[in-house]
Amino acid sequence: MLNLIYNEWIKIFSRVGTWAMIIILGVSMVGFALLSNHFSNGEANPNWKQELQAQNKEMKQQIKESGNKTLTDNLKEEIAKNDYRIEHNIPDDTGYTVWSYVSDSAMMTILTGLFTIIIAAGIVANEFNWGTIKLLAIRPLSRFQILLSKYITVLLFGLSLLVILFAGSALLGLLFFGTGGDPAGNVHLVYKDGHVFEQNIIGYLAKTYVYESVSAFMLATMAFMLSAVFRNSSLAVGFSIFLLVMGNTATVFLAAKFDWSKYILFANTDLSQYMNGTPAVEGMTMTFSVVMLIIYFVIFQLLAFGVFLKRDIAT
């Protein structure tokens, strides 16, 4: 199995397109760092306590006037965090630092997801298009091993891009912005069950990157399934990218009107909604979303392996 995965890895990196993806990701990171350096404010706000107190006063007034439970809960969370910052002398603005840049760079996980989808969509279909599937068929390997090695390779490729993005952002952030010199900048505040907790910023950012990649992971799995079932990389890429771009937006509109929308894949891919305390549909929990993701994952894999194992791959 390890040899199969190694061979798939070599095939991926023998293509110019793969290196082009990595270069595009690197250039995007550097370009974003330059833009952030030009427009960001590297100085801490000396009047942050007074501003937070003013914000709390304004939000408390909004709570009295608002009849919206979700808005009220969000305002109470912000007030609790502001009070905690004031009490423990943790500024909300320590200037633009490496952690600010790493946090903002999380939006580029859409790029790593896009590139992973492209690899997933072609890793099976291209074997049929190029006729190289016959070379795999004559080896003493089971079809299950062949397909599993390809899927594991896709996961490793996506994970590699995510590590490159996170580590590269940290290095660029240190180079352009530094740490800010304030230990408070290494703390992220979490609100849960009416209480505020401190969390290490590196752990929080790592979790953020993972959560941001869940959607891409599921769509890459879908693209892999489409590639195995239809043997058409264009269909797999096009359909998966369309859902990557439009899936979340469409789900937001549906979630505003229909409770059944919580069963849609994209209502559950954004696990960060539980970090922020605002699920897409009221009553949804982290456990519910994880279970739904597992169900979708199993369906995609059953289709991919079911069709691939029954098909005569030598023709």
Secondary structure as UniProt FT lines:
FT   HELIX           2..13
FT   HELIX           16..39
FT   TURN            46..47
FT   HELIX           48..65
FT   HELIX           69..88
FT   HELIX           98..105
FT   HELIX           106..108
FT   HELIX           109..122
FT   TURN            123..124
FT   HELIX           125..130
FT   TURN            131..132
FT   HELIX           133..137
FT   HELIX           143..176
FT   HELIX           183..186
FT   STRAND          187..192
FT   TURN            193..194
FT   STRAND          195..200
FT   HELIX           201..230
FT   HELIX           233..255
FT   TURN            256..257
FT   HELIX           259..263
FT   HELIX           265..267
FT   HELIX           272..275
FT   TURN            276..277
FT   TURN            282..283
FT   HELIX           286..310
FT   TURN            313..314
//
